[in-house]
């Protein structure tokens, strides 16, 4: 018997450790879920705000024009690097994207609305009024546009100058007879179109990045939820293994993690992962017993109950055979699963009743002994 008790205690300890891991995973999952909901809502708002902007149309035009601009300007870029003209093209390409981002706020109200949403999301701006935020956006828009326009003019002028130099070089080498013509303006024209059509590229890059982050958050949430489910099931299995041993039901000390594991397992499934790892709301519930013999006479006995979520409560019936036990810190829909009846709190002998009884402040359960 003593060996069985030792084995039972070991099983209880393993069950408690697994339940503790399950609770930790549930807390981690909840933290990630909160972040996921916030970022997912952010992504939805981005899409909603930018839904009326010509994002895809401009982006398609941008890539088509960028390829055409490179093919037309390839010889110009060779002036910088004979072997890798594409490397120079990338520099101009990236510089053009920065110009696009600077001027887009002036050209499209949707991008200003997007910026306003981001500023209002920033906790540092919680004390600012809408008028103050609108003023900030106006200031940002004007400053960005001024800087972008100057930078764009410099780049376009540089491309125009390089195109002019190429024409002069070809004339000097006898490679052409006519001077600077309309076709020699093509690199400049295409680059201007590239700047305008690239207005939403940085937004798309950010949106794709946010979308990937949201997917990663959900993946991590699912990972910790599955781990919680696995450890919860293993904890309950170990608890049941302990029950099969000859353990003393009056000396078992259980942590709140065990209670939570049984509540989670009995109340939720993995079909709703959010509810499965939700932090349960605690409550106090009551078990009322009226203990009588087969002739209806009240009995004075010491009562210990174990609930469905493995909470325990003890007390002695009064002269009328009645007792109200308060189960503190339990969870919704708990019930009494086992009743242990002893002559007194010190008695080693007991009678066990394995039936389910509702917990209720008003309802009284008549239990007949004999």
Secondary structure, 3 states (H helix, E strand, C coil): CHHHHHHHHHHHHHHHHHHHHHHHHHHHHHHHHHHHHHHHHHHHHHHHHCCCCCHHHHHHHHHHHHHHHHHHHHHHHCCCCCCCHHHHHHHHHHHHHHHHHHHHHHHCHHHHHHHHHHHHHCHHHCCCCHHHHHHHHHHHHHHHHHHHHHHHHHHHHHHHHHHHHHHHHHHHCCCCCCCCCHHHHHHHHHHHHHHHHHHHHHHHHHHHHHHHHHHHHHHHHHHHHHHHHHHHHHHHHHHHHHHHCCCCCCCCCCCHHHHHHHHHHHHCCCCCHHHHCCCCCEEEEEEEEEEEECCCCECCCEEEEEECCCCEEEEECCCCCEEEEEEEEEECCCEEEEEEEECCCCCCCCEEECCCEECCCCCEEEEEEC
